[in-house]
Amino acid sequence: MKLAAEHNYAFRRRLNQVHLPDRRNPHAQPTAEEIVLDNTWTIILASEASDYLFRVAQDLQDYLAVSMGIAVKVIRHDHAAEAADTDSRVIAIGARDDFSERGRRLRKSRAFRLQVTPERIVITGYDERGAAQGCYRLEDIMNLREAPFIPVQDKVREPIFAPRMTHSGWGIDNFPDQHLNAIAHAGIDAILVFVKDINMTNTGHLDFANLIDRAEAFGLDVYFYSYMKSRKHPDDPEAEAFYENMYGKLIKTFPRVKGIVFVGESCEFPSKDERTKGRLRLDPVPPGQENDKRPFPGWWPCRDYPQWLNLVKGIMRKYNPDLDVVFWTYNWGWAPAQDRIALINSLPTDISLEVTFEMFENIVKNGITTRCVDYTASFVGPGTYFRTEAEAASARKIPLYAMSNTGGVTWDFGVIPYQPIPYQWKRRWDALLQAHRDWGLVGLMECHHFGWWPSFISELSKEAYWTGGDDFDSHIRRIAERDFGQEGADDALRAWELWSDAANDYVPTNEDQYGPFRIGPSYPFLFLDQEVTFPDVPYAHFGARIMKPKYRSHAPADVPAEIVLLTRMEKKMQKGVQTLKRAIRFTPPRRREYATRMILLGSFMAKSIRTTIHAKQWFLCSQVLRAENPKREDVLATLDEMVVIANREIANAKQTIPLVEQDSRLGWEPSMEYMTDKSRLEWKIAQVTEVINELIPQHRKNLAP
C-alpha cells in the first residue's frame, strides 16, 4: 500500500487524534465471559465530581463513539455510590471517597480497581487520576479486543514508577491538549519543559501557567528542565539574592509546578572545587588558563554541589514546600566511582537523584570495545555508572530516578518517531523493574528532547510499568493479530524479533550518533577539507548544531569491524521489512495505514544504516588520501572507489525520498526540526554529485604524474 504524499508537519494531524476512528472489528463475537457495551449503557459519576473527572467521563464517551461506534450518555448522579451497587448497564466512575468500600485495597496515587460484572462496570481510583487511568485501561482492553467486549473481572492495578516524565513529541516544548491527552492515556504522569526564564523556553515565549493548567486538566504534572545560568557560588555574598531573583522568582510565579530538573551542563556554577576550571563552559578563558585540562564544573562531581543545591532548594521551597528537586548526574558518569559516590554521600536526602541507565558502559562487539554514549538501546543496562550510584542512593534513601529512554526512541536514530524493537525494549523494561526491586528505582525520565510517540511500543511499556500488567508474550501476539491479522501475526512477530536482534549490532559511538545516524541519508559526504552549511531552519532549538558533517573516527582501526556489524544489522532490518511486507497482506483494511507506516519506518532505518556504512567506507578512503606520501596508483584506485561509494549513496538517498514523502514524521526531530525531508535529501544528492563531478576530477588533475 502506498500512502499519499504528506507535507511537512502533517504528522501532527495524526498525533492530534487520540481516539482512532473505526477500531471495531465487525466480525468479532463476544465470549461467554465477556459483557457487551452498547447504546443502552450510561456513564455515571457523583454529582459533586470535579470538572476533571467529568472530562474523563466525556473522554470515555468520546472513545466509545469514535472508536467503537457506540453512543452513551454521561450523567452526574446524586446517589452514584448506591447506583454503583444496584443499577444495571452503568459504567460508574469515582475515587475512593466516592466508593469508599470499593477503594479499600488501593494504596497509591493513580492506582485503580476495575470491577466488571454482567450488570455493570465500576472504576474506583485511589484518587481521580487513578479513576482516569481505570477508564484508559477500559479503552486499552477494547482496543486490543477490537470490540466493546469486556471480560468479567475484579482487578487492582498500581503504577510502579512515578514520575514518568516525557518531553513533547509534537514539537519542542509544545503540548497541544490532544498530545497531553495521549500522554495521559499512555500511563505517563508528567511532562518536561525547558526553562530559561519566566515564560521563556529555549525557543521563545511559552505561557507556563497555562501549560500547568492544561496539563493538570489531563492529570499530568509539569517539571521544569532548567537552562537558567547559575553564575554565583553559594559563598558569594550576593548569591542568595541572585538565586532568589532567579529560581525563587520562577517557583513563586508558578508554585503549582511539580518539580525542577538540574543537570550539570545546564546548572553548572563557578565551583571552588580545585579539580575543575571553576568557571562556566561558555565564559571567557582567563589569561594563563588556555591550556587548563581540568573539566568544567558542569562535567565533574564537585564537592560544593551539595552547598549549591541546599541554597537553591531552600529558596524554591519557600514557595512550594513539596517541590521535587531532581539532580541528574549525566555529565560526570565518566568520572571515577570514588569521586561520584563521594558526592552522593554528601547530597541532601530530600532531593531526587537521576542517573542515566545505560551510559558510559564499555561493551565488546565483534572484537572491538566501545563505550555507550548518550543514548542507546543497543545495550540494555544498567551500566556500572548507574549501578554504583543507585547503590549509593539506596543506602542513603535518596529517591532514585533513571534516564531510561523508554519513551520508545534513543539517539541511535535521530530522526525517527520510535524504534520498533519490542524484544530489546522488553529487556530494558525488565532491567528497570529489577533496579526497582534492587535499589528502589521509583521514577523515570522516558526521553530527552526527541520526545514521545504513541505506538505499539508504548502500549507494551504501559503494561510493563503497572502491577497486574498483561503477560508480554501474549500481549505482543494479540497486538500482532490486531494489526496484521491472525494469518499475518507470525510474520509480524518474526519481523519484530529481527529488528530487535539488529539493535544488538549497533555500535554507539559519538561520531555515528552525531554524524550519519543523527540525520540518516541526508548526511553529507565531504571530500577531504570541503566545507558545507547544512540547510537547517533558524527557529530550531538546535538545528544542525548537534550534527557534525565532517566524519571522523575515534578509533580508525575499529572501522572495518564496525562495518561488519552494521552490514549484519542492515541485513536483519531489511529481512524484517520483507517479512513485514508478507504480514501486511493479511492486515485488516482499518489497520493497513498503520502497518504501512511501520514498514516505511523500518525501511528508513535500513537506509540510515546504509548511509553510515558508506560514511565509514568514505572515511577509510579519505585516510588513504590523507596519508603521508601515498603512492599515486593507490590514490587513483581510492578515488575510483570513492566514486563508487558516492554513487551508491546517491541511490540510497534517492530511494529514501518516497519514504519521507509518505510519512512526514520521518526525517524530523523536535530540537532539530526537519533534517531529512525531500528538500534536504535533494541537497545532499547535489552535494555528493558535486564531489563526483568536480572535486574528485580536480584532485586527479592535481596529482603529480
VMD Tcl script that draws the C-alpha trace (Angstrom):
set ca {
  {0.00 0.00 0.00}
  {1.42 3.37 -0.99}
  {0.33 6.31 1.12}
  {-0.48 9.75 -0.24}
  {2.35 12.26 -0.01}
  {2.31 14.43 3.11}
  {3.51 17.99 3.51}
  {5.91 18.76 6.34}
  {4.38 18.59 9.82}
  {1.28 16.74 8.57}
  {2.13 14.04 11.12}
  {0.71 16.36 13.77}
  {-2.78 15.64 12.48}
  {-2.22 12.02 13.42}
  {-0.79 12.96 16.81}
  {-3.86 15.08 17.46}
  {-6.14 12.07 17.02}
  {-6.21 10.43 20.45}
  {-9.12 8.08 19.77}
  {-8.65 6.37 16.42}
  {-11.85 6.02 14.40}
  {-13.47 2.73 13.44}
  {-11.37 0.43 15.59}
  {-14.22 -2.04 15.91}
  {-13.87 -5.37 14.13}
  {-17.34 -6.07 12.69}
  {-16.65 -9.81 12.73}
  {-15.75 -10.02 16.44}
  {-18.10 -12.01 18.66}
  {-18.22 -11.93 22.48}
  {-17.35 -14.96 24.56}
  {-19.43 -16.21 27.47}
  {-17.01 -14.48 29.87}
  {-17.40 -11.03 28.29}
  {-20.01 -8.33 28.68}
  {-21.05 -6.22 25.70}
  {-21.35 -2.44 25.77}
  {-23.97 -0.85 23.53}
  {-26.07 2.30 23.24}
  {-28.16 1.36 26.28}
  {-25.30 1.90 28.74}
  {-24.73 5.08 30.74}
  {-21.62 6.58 32.29}
  {-22.32 7.92 35.78}
  {-20.30 9.85 38.33}
  {-21.09 11.66 41.55}
  {-22.92 14.95 41.27}
  {-20.10 16.62 43.18}
  {-17.36 15.11 40.97}
  {-14.74 17.59 39.80}
  {-14.59 19.09 36.34}
  {-11.51 16.94 35.77}
  {-13.38 13.70 36.44}
  {-16.30 14.86 34.32}
  {-13.89 15.42 31.40}
  {-12.52 11.92 31.97}
  {-16.06 10.56 31.65}
  {-16.56 12.60 28.50}
  {-13.30 11.23 27.13}
  {-14.57 7.67 27.61}
  {-17.84 8.70 25.97}
  {-15.90 10.11 23.01}
  {-13.82 6.93 22.74}
  {-16.91 4.74 22.61}
  {-18.43 6.95 19.91}
  {-15.34 7.45 17.73}
  {-13.58 4.10 18.10}
  {-16.45 1.69 18.80}
  {-19.48 3.37 17.23}
  {-21.47 3.44 20.48}
  {-23.44 6.44 21.76}
  {-23.77 6.56 25.54}
  {-24.86 9.28 27.96}
  {-22.80 10.84 30.75}
  {-24.75 11.95 33.80}
  {-23.95 13.30 37.22}
  {-25.79 11.12 39.74}
  {-27.00 12.27 43.14}
  {-26.54 8.76 44.53}
  {-23.61 7.46 42.50}
  {-22.29 5.13 45.22}
  {-25.67 3.44 45.55}
  {-26.09 3.26 41.78}
  {-22.68 1.60 41.51}
  {-24.12 -1.21 43.66}
  {-27.59 -1.53 42.18}
  {-28.04 -0.02 38.73}
  {-27.66 -2.06 35.58}
  {-25.86 -1.09 32.38}
  {-23.84 1.65 34.02}
  {-20.16 2.50 34.00}
  {-19.66 4.13 37.39}
  {-16.52 6.25 37.76}
  {-15.21 7.66 41.01}
  {-12.40 7.96 43.52}
  {-12.24 6.01 46.78}
  {-14.00 8.91 48.52}
  {-16.92 8.27 46.17}
  {-16.90 4.46 46.52}
  {-15.22 4.04 49.90}
  {-15.78 0.32 50.37}
  {-14.53 -0.49 46.90}
  {-11.36 1.57 47.35}
  {-10.00 -0.10 50.46}
  {-7.39 -2.09 48.54}
  {-5.93 1.00 46.87}
  {-2.69 2.26 48.38}
  {-1.04 4.57 45.85}
  {-1.83 7.64 43.75}
  {-3.17 6.76 40.27}
  {-3.96 3.19 41.37}
  {-7.38 1.91 40.41}
  {-9.75 -1.01 40.80}
  {-11.66 -2.24 37.76}
  {-14.73 -4.33 38.56}
  {-16.67 -5.79 35.66}
  {-19.82 -7.85 36.26}
  {-22.60 -8.80 33.84}
  {-24.67 -5.91 35.24}
  {-22.21 -3.03 35.49}
  {-18.66 -1.70 35.41}
  {-17.26 0.18 38.39}
  {-13.97 2.06 38.17}
  {-12.61 3.22 41.52}
  {-9.43 5.26 41.69}
  {-7.22 5.89 44.68}
  {-7.71 9.47 43.52}
  {-9.35 11.00 40.48}
  {-6.21 10.44 38.43}
  {-6.49 6.79 39.33}
  {-10.10 6.77 38.13}
  {-8.89 8.24 34.84}
  {-6.29 5.51 34.47}
  {-9.03 2.95 35.08}
  {-11.01 4.45 32.20}
  {-7.94 4.37 29.96}
  {-7.48 0.73 30.93}
  {-11.01 0.06 29.75}
  {-10.11 1.66 26.42}
  {-6.94 -0.46 26.19}
  {-8.98 -3.63 26.66}
  {-11.35 -2.67 23.88}
  {-8.53 -1.53 21.58}
  {-6.88 -4.92 21.90}
  {-10.17 -6.78 21.57}
  {-11.29 -4.54 18.68}
  {-14.76 -4.56 20.14}
  {-16.71 -3.21 23.15}
  {-16.39 -6.60 24.84}
  {-15.01 -6.58 28.40}
  {-14.06 -9.73 30.34}
  {-15.69 -10.11 33.74}
  {-13.01 -9.24 36.30}
  {-12.08 -7.59 39.57}
  {-8.52 -6.27 39.34}
  {-6.39 -3.71 41.13}
  {-3.54 -2.02 39.30}
  {-0.86 0.29 40.64}
  {1.82 2.28 38.80}
  {5.31 1.03 39.59}
  {7.09 4.25 38.62}
  {6.23 7.85 39.45}
  {7.04 10.20 37.95}
  {7.24 9.05 34.37}
  {8.41 12.21 32.62}
  {8.42 12.97 28.91}
  {9.23 15.80 26.56}
  {6.83 16.63 23.75}
  {6.81 14.56 20.59}
  {4.61 17.17 18.88}
  {7.20 19.96 18.91}
  {9.79 21.06 21.39}
  {8.01 22.41 24.48}
  {4.74 22.37 22.52}
  {1.91 20.47 24.19}
  {-1.47 20.82 22.49}
  {-4.35 19.44 24.53}
  {-4.62 16.38 22.28}
  {-0.97 15.50 22.90}
  {-1.40 15.93 26.64}
  {-4.40 13.63 26.48}
  {-2.47 10.98 24.53}
  {0.40 11.16 27.03}
  {-2.03 10.62 29.92}
  {-3.63 7.67 28.10}
  {-0.17 6.09 27.83}
  {0.16 5.97 31.61}
  {2.74 8.75 31.73}
  {2.15 11.24 34.54}
  {4.46 14.22 33.93}
  {5.77 16.44 31.16}
  {9.06 18.31 30.86}
  {9.55 21.83 29.55}
  {12.85 23.66 29.07}
  {13.10 26.88 31.10}
  {15.40 29.85 30.54}
  {13.35 32.44 32.42}
  {9.79 33.30 33.38}
  {7.65 32.11 30.45}
  {10.77 31.61 28.31}
  {11.92 28.34 26.78}
  {14.89 27.75 24.52}
  {12.76 28.59 21.51}
  {10.85 31.61 22.81}
  {7.79 32.56 24.82}
  {5.53 29.99 26.46}
  {2.77 30.66 28.96}
  {3.89 28.34 31.78}
  {0.81 28.94 33.91}
  {-1.44 27.99 31.02}
  {0.63 24.87 30.37}
  {0.39 23.84 34.03}
  {-3.37 24.40 33.95}
  {-3.85 22.40 30.76}
  {-1.57 19.57 31.91}
  {-3.48 19.37 35.19}
  {-6.71 19.08 33.21}
  {-5.36 15.79 31.85}
  {-3.94 14.52 35.13}
  {-0.35 15.46 34.33}
  {2.30 17.21 36.40}
  {4.84 19.64 34.95}
  {8.59 19.55 35.57}
  {10.82 22.46 34.62}
  {14.10 21.45 32.99}
  {16.39 24.30 33.96}
  {18.52 26.11 31.40}
  {18.95 29.08 33.74}
  {22.55 30.23 34.27}
  {23.81 29.75 37.82}
  {26.54 32.38 37.91}
  {27.09 32.68 41.67}
  {28.92 30.42 44.07}
  {26.94 29.87 47.30}
  {29.73 31.64 49.25}
  {29.26 34.81 47.21}
  {27.61 37.49 49.39}
  {25.19 38.18 46.54}
  {24.34 34.52 45.92}
  {21.13 34.32 47.93}
  {19.68 37.46 46.36}
  {20.81 36.31 42.92}
  {19.12 32.91 43.21}
  {16.06 34.40 44.90}
  {15.63 36.60 41.84}
  {16.06 33.62 39.54}
  {14.88 30.26 40.91}
  {12.88 31.84 43.70}
  {11.00 34.10 41.31}
  {10.36 31.15 39.00}
  {8.73 28.98 41.65}
  {6.97 31.92 43.31}
  {5.38 32.69 39.94}
  {4.49 29.05 39.26}
  {4.06 27.39 42.67}
  {1.99 24.51 41.22}
  {4.89 23.15 39.18}
  {5.71 19.64 40.37}
  {9.48 19.76 40.15}
  {12.63 21.08 38.55}
  {15.45 19.13 36.90}
  {19.07 20.21 37.27}
  {21.73 18.59 35.09}
  {25.40 19.53 35.19}
  {25.76 21.09 31.75}
  {22.83 23.46 32.28}
  {23.10 24.20 36.00}
  {26.88 24.46 36.42}
  {28.09 27.24 38.68}
  {31.57 28.68 39.40}
  {32.65 25.86 41.69}
  {35.61 26.21 44.02}
  {36.49 22.55 43.58}
  {40.17 22.67 42.63}
  {39.70 19.69 40.32}
  {37.73 21.88 37.88}
  {38.29 25.06 35.88}
  {35.99 26.85 38.29}
  {34.06 28.71 35.60}
  {31.15 28.13 33.26}
  {31.86 26.45 29.93}
  {30.89 29.41 27.75}
  {32.61 32.07 29.87}
  {35.75 33.79 28.51}
  {39.02 31.98 29.17}
  {41.05 33.86 31.80}
  {44.64 34.74 30.85}
  {47.02 31.90 31.62}
  {44.32 29.20 31.60}
  {44.32 28.50 27.86}
  {45.83 25.04 28.41}
  {43.89 24.11 31.54}
  {42.89 20.46 31.06}
  {40.59 20.26 34.06}
  {36.87 19.72 33.39}
  {34.27 22.43 33.76}
  {32.14 22.26 36.91}
  {29.18 21.03 34.86}
  {31.18 17.93 33.94}
  {32.58 16.99 37.36}
  {31.07 15.82 40.68}
  {32.13 18.96 42.52}
  {32.39 18.92 46.29}
  {30.31 22.09 46.56}
  {27.28 20.91 44.56}
  {25.53 19.99 47.86}
  {26.10 23.52 49.12}
  {24.64 24.95 45.90}
  {21.67 22.56 46.00}
  {20.87 23.37 49.61}
  {20.85 27.07 48.82}
  {18.62 26.93 45.74}
  {16.20 24.29 47.06}
  {15.73 26.26 50.26}
  {14.84 29.32 48.23}
  {12.45 27.48 45.92}
  {10.69 25.53 48.65}
  {9.61 28.72 50.35}
  {7.05 28.88 47.56}
  {6.41 25.17 47.01}
  {7.40 23.07 50.05}
  {6.81 19.83 48.13}
  {8.85 20.79 45.06}
  {10.65 17.76 43.62}
  {14.26 18.86 43.08}
  {15.84 16.41 40.64}
  {19.64 16.32 40.42}
  {20.89 14.48 37.32}
  {24.50 13.25 37.23}
  {24.58 12.63 33.47}
  {27.62 14.78 32.68}
  {30.12 13.15 35.02}
  {29.16 9.49 34.76}
  {32.61 9.00 33.21}
  {34.41 10.17 36.38}
  {35.98 7.72 38.85}
  {33.42 5.98 41.01}
  {35.01 7.16 44.25}
  {34.52 10.81 43.26}
  {30.93 10.27 42.11}
  {29.98 8.32 45.22}
  {31.63 10.89 47.47}
  {29.28 13.49 46.00}
  {26.20 11.31 46.50}
  {27.22 10.62 50.08}
  {27.21 14.36 50.76}
  {23.99 15.26 48.92}
  {20.89 16.29 50.86}
  {18.47 13.38 51.09}
  {15.35 15.44 50.40}
  {16.06 15.67 46.68}
  {15.74 13.07 43.91}
  {18.82 11.66 42.19}
  {18.60 10.93 38.48}
  {21.12 8.63 36.79}
  {21.32 7.62 33.12}
  {20.65 3.90 32.87}
  {22.98 2.58 30.16}
  {25.56 5.30 29.63}
  {29.37 5.08 29.90}
  {29.45 1.28 29.82}
  {32.28 -0.36 27.89}
  {30.85 -3.10 25.68}
  {32.54 -5.53 23.30}
  {31.07 -6.32 19.88}
  {32.79 -8.18 17.07}
  {36.09 -7.97 18.91}
  {36.07 -4.20 19.41}
  {35.37 -2.27 22.59}
  {33.19 0.80 22.54}
  {31.71 2.98 25.23}
  {27.97 3.62 25.39}
  {27.28 7.24 24.64}
  {24.01 9.11 25.09}
  {21.57 7.47 24.43}
  {21.31 3.92 23.09}
  {19.08 0.86 23.06}
  {21.96 -1.32 21.86}
  {22.98 -2.02 25.46}
  {20.15 -2.97 27.79}
  {21.75 -1.75 31.00}
  {22.23 -1.00 33.74}
  {25.77 0.23 33.29}
  {28.37 0.41 36.02}
  {27.81 4.16 36.34}
  {24.12 3.63 37.11}
  {24.70 0.63 39.34}
  {27.27 2.33 41.57}
  {25.20 5.49 42.01}
  {21.99 3.51 42.52}
  {23.61 1.54 45.32}
  {24.80 4.76 46.97}
  {21.40 6.43 46.63}
  {19.66 3.37 48.00}
  {21.96 3.25 51.02}
  {21.14 6.89 51.81}
  {17.43 6.50 50.96}
  {17.58 9.22 48.30}
  {14.71 8.76 45.81}
  {16.23 7.29 42.65}
  {15.20 8.17 39.10}
  {16.60 6.87 35.81}
  {17.00 8.46 32.43}
  {15.65 5.34 30.73}
  {14.79 6.37 27.14}
  {11.78 4.08 27.32}
  {9.59 6.60 25.53}
  {10.48 4.45 22.55}
  {13.43 6.16 20.88}
  {17.08 6.97 21.60}
  {19.89 8.75 19.78}
  {20.62 5.52 17.89}
  {18.49 7.00 15.09}
  {17.98 10.73 15.34}
  {15.01 11.46 13.10}
  {12.52 8.63 13.62}
  {9.42 8.54 15.87}
  {10.25 5.30 17.70}
  {12.43 2.20 17.44}
  {10.22 -0.82 16.63}
  {12.35 -3.24 18.65}
  {9.91 -4.63 21.24}
  {12.02 -7.56 22.43}
  {15.00 -5.30 23.04}
  {12.76 -2.83 24.86}
  {11.39 -5.65 26.99}
  {14.92 -6.42 28.12}
  {15.31 -2.75 29.11}
  {11.95 -2.76 30.94}
  {12.90 -5.92 32.80}
  {16.22 -4.37 33.84}
  {14.46 -1.25 35.11}
  {12.00 -3.35 37.08}
  {14.93 -5.24 38.60}
  {16.50 -1.91 39.55}
  {13.21 -1.03 41.23}
  {13.47 -4.20 43.30}
  {17.20 -3.95 43.98}
  {17.72 -0.25 44.64}
  {14.27 1.28 44.91}
  {14.20 2.94 41.50}
  {10.97 4.95 41.60}
  {10.98 7.49 38.76}
  {11.77 7.64 35.06}
  {12.69 10.29 32.56}
  {11.47 8.45 29.47}
  {13.08 10.59 26.79}
  {15.15 13.64 26.09}
  {14.07 16.31 23.63}
  {13.46 13.74 20.87}
  {10.11 13.25 22.59}
  {7.46 10.57 22.93}
  {5.40 8.98 20.17}
  {2.35 6.69 20.61}
  {2.98 3.25 19.13}
  {2.71 -0.42 19.93}
  {5.91 0.06 21.93}
  {4.14 2.50 24.26}
  {1.27 0.00 24.58}
  {3.71 -2.66 25.73}
  {5.66 -0.38 28.07}
  {2.47 0.74 29.78}
  {1.71 -2.87 30.71}
  {5.27 -3.40 31.94}
  {5.06 -0.43 34.30}
  {1.84 -1.34 36.13}
  {1.25 -4.14 38.60}
  {-1.02 -6.78 37.16}
  {0.02 -5.93 33.62}
  {-0.65 -8.34 30.78}
  {1.93 -11.05 30.10}
  {4.34 -9.74 27.46}
  {4.27 -12.73 25.11}
  {0.51 -12.98 25.00}
  {0.14 -9.20 24.79}
  {2.51 -8.75 21.86}
  {0.85 -11.61 19.99}
  {-2.55 -10.02 20.45}
  {-1.14 -6.73 19.13}
  {0.31 -8.55 16.12}
  {-3.02 -10.26 15.44}
  {-4.88 -6.97 15.75}
  {-2.53 -5.04 13.46}
  {-1.64 -7.76 10.94}
  {-4.47 -10.26 11.24}
  {-4.23 -13.78 12.63}
  {-2.63 -15.03 9.41}
  {0.00 -12.27 9.42}
  {0.78 -12.27 13.14}
  {3.61 -14.82 12.99}
  {5.40 -12.83 10.30}
  {4.91 -9.61 12.26}
  {6.40 -11.18 15.37}
  {9.31 -12.54 13.36}
  {9.97 -9.11 11.85}
  {9.99 -7.52 15.30}
  {12.39 -10.21 16.52}
  {14.73 -9.48 13.60}
  {14.64 -5.76 14.26}
  {15.16 -6.29 17.99}
  {18.14 -8.54 17.32}
  {19.53 -5.98 14.86}
  {19.72 -3.44 17.68}
  {22.47 -5.52 19.28}
  {24.72 -4.96 16.24}
  {24.56 -1.19 16.61}
  {27.83 0.41 17.76}
  {27.04 3.50 19.85}
  {29.91 5.87 19.02}
  {29.85 9.66 19.27}
  {30.91 10.09 15.66}
  {27.99 7.98 14.44}
  {25.35 9.40 16.77}
  {26.42 12.96 15.99}
  {27.01 12.06 12.37}
  {25.18 9.81 9.91}
  {22.85 8.21 12.45}
  {21.78 11.64 13.69}
  {20.07 12.54 10.40}
  {20.26 9.44 8.19}
  {20.51 9.55 4.38}
  {20.73 13.36 4.11}
  {24.15 13.21 5.78}
  {26.73 14.94 3.55}
  {29.83 13.20 2.24}
  {32.61 15.77 2.34}
  {35.68 15.42 0.19}
  {38.76 15.98 2.33}
  {38.57 19.54 3.71}
  {35.38 20.53 1.91}
  {33.12 22.86 3.91}
  {29.31 22.88 3.73}
  {26.50 24.57 5.60}
  {23.66 22.17 6.25}
  {20.28 23.74 5.42}
  {18.54 23.84 8.79}
  {15.97 26.41 9.96}
  {16.54 29.45 12.20}
  {13.66 28.65 14.54}
  {15.05 25.24 15.56}
  {16.26 24.75 19.12}
  {19.45 23.06 17.89}
  {19.05 22.56 14.15}
  {22.27 21.29 12.60}
  {24.37 22.37 15.59}
  {24.11 18.86 17.05}
  {25.16 17.20 13.79}
  {28.81 17.00 12.72}
  {29.18 16.82 8.92}
  {32.90 16.08 8.99}
  {33.05 12.38 9.77}
  {35.95 11.30 11.98}
  {36.51 8.04 13.85}
  {37.81 7.92 17.41}
  {39.41 4.55 16.57}
  {40.16 4.18 12.84}
  {41.42 0.63 13.34}
  {37.93 -0.37 14.55}
  {36.08 0.91 11.49}
  {36.29 -2.33 9.42}
  {34.81 -4.32 12.32}
  {32.10 -1.67 12.74}
  {31.23 -2.02 9.06}
  {30.82 -5.78 9.54}
  {28.44 -5.19 12.45}
  {26.39 -2.59 10.61}
  {26.20 -4.74 7.49}
  {24.79 -7.52 9.63}
  {22.39 -5.05 11.25}
  {21.24 -3.76 7.86}
  {20.53 -7.28 6.61}
  {18.36 -8.00 9.65}
  {16.48 -4.74 9.20}
  {15.89 -5.45 5.51}
  {14.81 -9.00 6.23}
  {12.41 -7.64 8.83}
  {10.98 -5.22 6.27}
  {10.43 -8.03 3.77}
  {8.85 -10.21 6.47}
  {6.50 -7.40 7.47}
  {5.56 -6.90 3.83}
  {4.37 -10.51 3.82}
  {2.41 -9.89 7.01}
  {0.67 -6.80 5.67}
  {-1.16 -8.89 3.09}
  {-3.37 -10.07 5.96}
  {-3.73 -6.71 7.69}
  {-7.35 -5.60 8.14}
  {-8.13 -2.53 6.00}
  {-8.71 -0.38 9.09}
  {-5.10 -1.03 10.23}
  {-3.33 -1.02 6.87}
  {-2.15 2.58 7.02}
  {-0.60 1.99 10.46}
  {1.12 -1.18 9.25}
  {2.39 0.59 6.14}
  {3.94 3.34 8.24}
  {5.78 0.69 10.25}
  {7.26 -0.69 7.03}
  {8.27 2.82 5.99}
  {9.93 3.27 9.39}
  {11.89 0.02 9.12}
  {12.94 0.90 5.58}
  {14.12 4.36 6.67}
  {16.18 2.81 9.46}
  {17.78 0.41 6.97}
  {18.61 3.33 4.67}
  {20.19 5.17 7.61}
  {22.36 2.15 8.38}
  {23.43 2.02 4.73}
  {24.40 5.71 4.89}
  {26.51 5.04 7.98}
  {28.24 2.10 6.29}
  {29.01 4.31 3.30}
  {30.26 7.07 5.63}
  {32.70 4.65 7.22}
  {33.88 3.38 3.83}
  {34.29 7.00 2.73}
  {36.32 7.72 5.86}
  {38.68 4.80 5.18}
  {39.21 6.06 1.65}
  {39.89 9.56 2.96}
  {42.54 8.11 5.25}
  {44.41 6.82 2.20}
  {44.29 10.27 0.59}
  {45.49 11.93 3.80}
  {48.41 9.55 4.27}
  {51.91 10.96 4.08}
  {53.39 10.45 0.60}
  {50.78 7.96 -0.69}
  {51.52 6.11 -3.90}
  {49.91 7.66 -6.95}
  {48.32 4.38 -8.01}
  {46.84 3.91 -4.54}
  {45.31 7.38 -4.66}
  {43.83 6.81 -8.12}
  {42.34 3.47 -7.07}
  {40.94 5.08 -3.93}
  {39.35 7.90 -5.92}
  {37.70 5.29 -8.15}
  {36.38 3.56 -5.05}
  {35.05 6.84 -3.67}
  {33.11 7.45 -6.87}
  {31.50 4.03 -6.48}
  {30.62 4.73 -2.83}
  {29.25 8.17 -3.71}
  {27.04 6.81 -6.48}
  {25.72 4.12 -4.16}
  {24.94 6.72 -1.54}
  {23.16 8.92 -4.06}
  {21.00 5.93 -4.97}
  {20.36 5.31 -1.27}
  {19.27 8.92 -0.77}
  {17.01 8.81 -3.83}
  {15.35 5.65 -2.52}
  {14.71 7.43 0.78}
  {12.70 10.27 -0.78}
  {9.49 8.22 -1.26}
  {9.71 7.11 2.37}
  {9.78 10.64 3.81}
  {7.16 11.82 1.33}
  {4.70 9.24 2.60}
  {5.40 9.85 6.29}
  {6.22 13.40 7.32}
  {7.47 12.27 10.75}
  {10.44 10.52 9.17}
  {13.36 12.92 8.93}
  {12.14 15.24 11.72}
  {13.14 15.64 15.37}
  {11.75 18.24 17.79}
  {15.01 20.04 18.60}
  {16.46 19.91 15.07}
  {13.21 20.22 13.06}
  {13.44 18.78 9.52}
  {16.83 17.34 8.68}
  {15.91 14.59 6.20}
  {12.89 15.67 4.22}
  {12.79 15.65 0.42}
  {14.46 19.05 0.02}
  {17.41 18.12 2.26}
  {17.84 14.76 0.58}
  {17.97 16.59 -2.74}
  {20.52 18.99 -1.24}
  {22.64 16.02 -0.18}
  {22.34 14.42 -3.62}
  {23.53 17.67 -5.21}
  {26.41 17.92 -2.72}
  {27.66 14.40 -3.43}
  {27.15 14.90 -7.16}
  {29.45 17.92 -6.96}
  {32.07 15.77 -5.28}
  {31.85 13.22 -8.10}
  {31.76 15.69 -10.99}
  {34.07 18.43 -9.74}
  {36.13 17.78 -6.62}
  {37.36 14.27 -7.37}
  {38.28 15.09 -11.01}
  {40.14 18.19 -9.77}
  {42.03 16.06 -7.26}
  {43.02 13.64 -10.04}
  {44.26 16.54 -12.13}
  {46.35 17.87 -9.26}
  {48.17 14.58 -8.73}
  {51.80 14.62 -9.69}
  {52.44 12.45 -12.76}
}
mol new
graphics top color blue
foreach p $ca { graphics top sphere $p radius 0.5 }
foreach p [lrange $ca 0 end-1] q [lrange $ca 1 end] { graphics top cylinder $p $q radius 0.2 }
display resetview
